[in-house]
Amino acid sequence: MDKNREDRRIDYNRAPAYEVLFRLGKTTMRPGGMELTRTMLEELRVGENDNVVELAPGRGATTRLILELLPQSYTAVERSRASQQNVQEILRHGGLGQCVVGTAQETGLDDGCASVVFGEAMLTMQTKETKRKIAQEAYRLLAPGGRYGIHETCLKDNLSADITTEIESTLKDVLRVAARPLTLKEWRMLLEEAGFSVSGANEAPMHLLEPKRMIQDEGLWGGLKFASRVIASSSARRRIRGIRQAFNRYSDYINAAVLIAVKPA
């Protein structure tokens, strides 16, 4: 097993879902999977002349894809030294870029330092005010004409307040973290209120733990390893079953979404 995934003590019942999934072998935590991530990168048109900033890269699944595109520069922003070290290990192998310690709403980077900024599976977990601050920070970091990409959980439009509250409460209970997804219209409004012009949006089913998506994201061998680790632990089985049941219960109401926004030139 990877030294970073050694079986240090973990309470599968209480730990945040992303930590449980990682310990069990899941490397991709994006709501729309790597397919929607690749769609985002294609629409951001990352090339050799771009200066890229990634907010909260986490385990670095998208970082590896960015390095393959050979941008002019790459900077990751992570909130802790431990997370910084994880990304720096990836960057050492790629021979490109840096990772600095900061928050998505206060990166400490210079105004207009980037032509591309993106973040994934991160805004959904923030309060309304923090979402707003992060969008504003992305706007500040971008030079005129720069592109901002987000990949987040998305509620269907026109849901009642009661069902929205129920979904948020259930997700908080099963994920052990607050989840505050917006509708596609609300994500668009968030970006526009920060000053962006939204140039495109794509949606996909939120099938994070479905077998087909698991194989797409982790490969056949990775999917089998994940399944075997779940089977080997009764507490892991109960936790994964609970998460899947919640996702399935609200599958008609929840999607994954990618939005691309542009800072006016």
C-alpha positions as CSV (number, residue, x, y, z in Angstrom):
1,M,0.0,0.0,0.0
2,D,1.1,3.6,-0.7
3,K,3.0,5.0,2.3
4,N,0.6,7.9,2.3
5,R,-2.3,5.5,2.6
6,E,-0.9,3.3,5.4
7,D,-3.6,2.2,7.8
8,R,-3.2,4.8,10.5
9,R,-6.2,4.7,12.8
10,I,-9.3,5.9,11.1
11,D,-12.9,5.8,12.3
12,Y,-14.8,5.0,9.2
13,N,-18.0,6.1,10.9
14,R,-16.8,9.6,11.8
15,A,-14.1,10.6,9.4
16,P,-14.9,13.0,6.5
17,A,-15.9,11.1,3.4
18,Y,-12.9,12.3,1.3
19,E,-10.6,10.8,3.9
20,V,-12.5,7.5,4.0
21,L,-12.5,7.3,0.2
22,F,-8.8,8.1,0.0
23,R,-7.9,5.5,2.6
24,L,-9.8,2.9,0.6
25,G,-8.0,3.7,-2.6
26,K,-10.1,6.4,-4.3
27,T,-7.7,8.9,-5.9
28,T,-10.3,11.1,-7.8
29,M,-12.9,13.0,-5.7
30,R,-14.3,15.1,-8.5
31,P,-18.2,15.1,-8.6
32,G,-18.2,14.6,-12.4
33,G,-15.2,12.3,-12.5
34,M,-12.1,12.7,-14.6
35,E,-14.2,12.9,-17.8
36,L,-15.7,16.2,-16.7
37,T,-12.3,17.4,-15.4
38,R,-10.9,16.8,-18.9
39,T,-13.8,18.7,-20.4
40,M,-13.0,21.6,-18.1
41,L,-9.3,21.6,-19.2
42,E,-10.2,21.5,-22.8
43,E,-12.6,24.5,-22.5
44,L,-9.9,26.4,-20.5
45,R,-7.6,25.8,-23.5
46,V,-4.5,25.5,-21.3
47,G,-1.4,25.8,-23.5
48,E,2.3,26.6,-23.4
49,N,1.8,30.3,-22.9
50,D,-0.5,30.1,-19.9
51,N,0.3,30.9,-16.3
52,V,-2.0,28.5,-14.3
53,V,-3.1,28.7,-10.7
54,E,-4.9,25.7,-9.2
55,L,-6.8,26.3,-6.0
56,A,-6.9,23.4,-3.5
57,P,-5.5,20.6,-5.7
58,G,-5.9,18.0,-2.9
59,R,-4.4,14.7,-4.0
60,G,-3.2,16.2,-7.3
61,A,-5.2,14.2,-9.8
62,T,-5.7,17.2,-12.0
63,T,-2.2,18.6,-11.3
64,R,-0.8,15.6,-13.2
65,L,-3.0,16.4,-16.2
66,I,-1.9,20.1,-16.1
67,L,1.8,19.1,-16.1
68,E,1.2,17.1,-19.3
69,L,0.0,20.3,-21.0
70,L,3.3,22.1,-20.3
71,P,2.0,25.6,-19.4
72,Q,4.5,28.4,-19.0
73,S,4.0,28.2,-15.2
74,Y,1.9,26.4,-12.7
75,T,1.2,27.4,-9.1
76,A,-0.9,25.4,-6.6
77,V,-2.4,26.9,-3.5
78,E,-2.9,24.6,-0.5
79,R,-4.0,25.5,3.0
80,S,-1.6,23.3,5.0
81,R,2.0,22.3,4.9
82,A,1.1,18.6,4.8
83,S,-1.0,19.2,1.6
84,Q,1.7,21.4,0.2
85,Q,4.2,18.6,0.5
86,N,1.9,16.1,-1.3
87,V,1.6,18.5,-4.3
88,Q,5.3,19.3,-4.2
89,E,6.1,15.6,-4.6
90,I,4.1,15.5,-7.8
91,L,5.7,18.7,-9.0
92,R,9.2,17.3,-8.4
93,H,8.4,14.4,-10.7
94,G,6.9,16.7,-13.3
95,G,9.8,19.2,-13.1
96,L,7.4,22.2,-13.3
97,G,5.7,24.6,-10.9
98,Q,5.4,25.4,-7.2
99,C,2.9,25.0,-4.4
100,V,2.3,27.8,-1.9
101,V,0.5,27.7,1.4
102,G,-2.6,29.9,1.5
103,T,-6.4,29.7,1.2
104,A,-8.5,29.9,-1.9
105,Q,-9.9,33.3,-0.7
106,E,-6.5,34.7,0.3
107,T,-3.8,33.1,-1.9
108,G,-1.1,35.7,-1.3
109,L,-0.3,35.7,-5.0
110,D,0.1,38.9,-7.1
111,D,-2.7,40.7,-8.9
112,G,-3.1,39.5,-12.6
113,C,-0.5,36.8,-12.2
114,A,-2.5,34.1,-14.0
115,S,-4.1,33.5,-17.4
116,V,-6.0,30.4,-16.1
117,V,-7.3,29.8,-12.6
118,F,-9.4,26.7,-11.6
119,G,-10.6,24.8,-8.6
120,E,-12.6,21.5,-8.2
121,A,-14.8,20.0,-5.5
122,M,-14.1,22.8,-3.2
123,L,-16.6,25.7,-3.5
124,T,-19.5,23.4,-2.7
125,M,-18.2,22.9,0.8
126,Q,-18.0,26.7,1.5
127,T,-20.5,29.1,2.9
128,K,-22.2,31.6,0.6
129,E,-19.8,34.4,1.8
130,T,-16.7,32.3,1.3
131,K,-17.9,31.2,-2.2
132,R,-18.1,34.9,-3.0
133,K,-14.7,35.7,-1.7
134,I,-13.1,32.8,-3.6
135,A,-14.7,33.9,-6.9
136,Q,-13.4,37.4,-6.2
137,E,-9.9,36.1,-5.5
138,A,-9.9,34.2,-8.8
139,Y,-10.9,37.4,-10.6
140,R,-8.1,39.3,-8.9
141,L,-5.5,36.7,-9.8
142,L,-6.4,36.7,-13.5
143,A,-5.1,39.1,-16.1
144,P,-7.7,40.7,-18.4
145,G,-9.0,38.0,-20.7
146,G,-8.1,35.2,-18.3
147,R,-10.2,32.1,-17.8
148,Y,-11.7,30.7,-14.6
149,G,-12.9,27.1,-14.3
150,I,-15.0,25.4,-11.6
151,H,-16.1,21.8,-11.2
152,E,-18.6,21.4,-8.5
153,T,-21.8,19.7,-7.3
154,C,-24.9,21.1,-8.8
155,L,-28.6,21.0,-7.8
156,K,-31.3,20.9,-10.4
157,D,-33.1,24.2,-10.9
158,N,-36.5,24.9,-9.4
159,L,-36.2,22.7,-6.3
160,S,-38.3,23.7,-3.3
161,A,-36.6,25.1,-0.3
162,D,-37.7,22.1,1.7
163,I,-36.0,19.6,-0.6
164,T,-32.8,21.7,-0.8
165,T,-32.6,21.9,2.9
166,E,-33.2,18.1,3.2
167,I,-30.4,17.4,0.6
168,E,-28.0,19.6,2.4
169,S,-28.8,18.0,5.8
170,T,-28.5,14.5,4.4
171,L,-25.2,15.2,2.6
172,K,-23.7,16.8,5.8
173,D,-24.8,13.7,7.7
174,V,-23.3,11.1,5.4
175,L,-20.2,13.1,4.2
176,R,-19.3,14.4,7.7
177,V,-18.6,17.8,6.1
178,A,-21.0,20.7,5.2
179,A,-22.1,20.6,1.6
180,R,-23.9,23.5,0.1
181,P,-24.3,22.9,-3.6
182,L,-25.9,25.5,-5.8
183,T,-28.1,25.3,-8.9
184,L,-26.5,25.9,-12.3
185,K,-28.2,29.3,-12.4
186,E,-26.8,30.1,-8.9
187,W,-23.3,29.1,-9.8
188,R,-23.5,31.3,-12.9
189,M,-24.8,34.2,-10.8
190,L,-21.9,33.8,-8.3
191,L,-19.4,34.1,-11.1
192,E,-21.2,37.0,-12.8
193,E,-21.4,38.9,-9.5
194,A,-17.6,38.6,-9.2
195,G,-17.3,40.3,-12.5
196,F,-16.9,37.4,-14.9
197,S,-18.7,36.6,-18.1
198,V,-19.7,32.9,-18.2
199,S,-18.7,31.4,-21.5
200,G,-19.8,27.8,-21.1
201,A,-21.4,25.2,-18.7
202,N,-21.4,21.4,-18.8
203,E,-23.3,18.9,-16.6
204,A,-22.8,15.2,-15.8
205,P,-24.4,12.7,-13.4
206,M,-22.9,12.7,-9.9
207,H,-21.9,9.1,-10.0
208,L,-18.9,9.2,-7.8
209,L,-19.2,5.7,-6.4
210,E,-21.0,3.9,-9.3
211,P,-18.9,1.0,-10.7
212,K,-18.7,2.5,-14.2
213,R,-17.5,5.8,-13.0
214,M,-15.1,4.1,-10.6
215,I,-13.4,2.2,-13.4
216,Q,-13.3,5.3,-15.6
217,D,-11.6,7.3,-12.9
218,E,-9.4,4.7,-11.2
219,G,-9.0,2.0,-13.9
220,L,-10.0,-1.6,-13.6
221,W,-7.3,-2.5,-11.2
222,G,-7.8,0.6,-9.0
223,G,-11.6,-0.1,-8.9
224,L,-11.0,-3.7,-7.9
225,K,-8.5,-2.6,-5.1
226,F,-11.1,-0.1,-3.8
227,A,-13.8,-2.8,-3.8
228,S,-11.6,-5.3,-2.0
229,R,-10.7,-2.9,0.7
230,V,-14.4,-2.0,1.3
231,I,-15.3,-5.7,1.5
232,A,-12.5,-6.3,4.0
233,S,-13.9,-3.9,6.6
234,S,-17.4,-4.0,7.9
235,S,-17.3,-0.4,9.1
236,A,-16.1,0.7,5.7
237,R,-18.9,-1.2,4.0
238,R,-21.5,0.5,6.2
239,R,-20.1,3.9,5.5
240,I,-19.8,3.5,1.8
241,R,-23.3,2.0,1.6
242,G,-24.7,5.0,3.4
243,I,-23.0,7.4,1.1
244,R,-24.1,5.6,-2.0
245,Q,-27.7,5.3,-0.7
246,A,-27.8,9.1,-0.2
247,F,-26.5,9.8,-3.6
248,N,-29.0,7.4,-5.2
249,R,-31.9,8.8,-3.2
250,Y,-31.2,12.3,-4.6
251,S,-29.9,11.3,-8.0
252,D,-32.8,13.1,-9.7
253,Y,-31.9,16.3,-7.9
254,I,-28.0,16.4,-8.0
255,N,-25.6,16.7,-10.9
256,A,-22.0,17.7,-11.3
257,A,-21.2,20.8,-13.3
258,V,-18.3,22.6,-14.9
259,L,-18.5,26.3,-15.6
260,I,-16.0,28.4,-17.6
261,A,-15.9,32.1,-16.9
262,V,-13.8,34.9,-18.5
263,K,-12.5,38.1,-17.0
264,P,-13.3,40.9,-19.4
265,A,-10.3,42.2,-21.4
